[in-house]
Amino acid sequence: MSQTAANSGGISTDGLPLVPSISLKTIPMAGLLVDVYGLDELPASVSRVSCLWLHHQRTRNKDHMRDIAARIVEG
């Protein structure tokens, strides 16, 4: 039987550790509400950051991206 993480959007996460707890802020950008992960984890001294824009499939929604976003920020 496969395991599904509580915040993975229903995607099987067999064999993976639990999803890390990462900050989330929803910010309006160009008329879209965009979820930004990991802002609270950045040190105050940081001067540059990289942005990874994650897109969900047409039949999915932003909740399906939560698991991968948290794992990328934690990594």
Helices and strands as residue ranges (DSSP letters): E 24-29, E 32-37, G 39-41, G 62-65, H 66-74
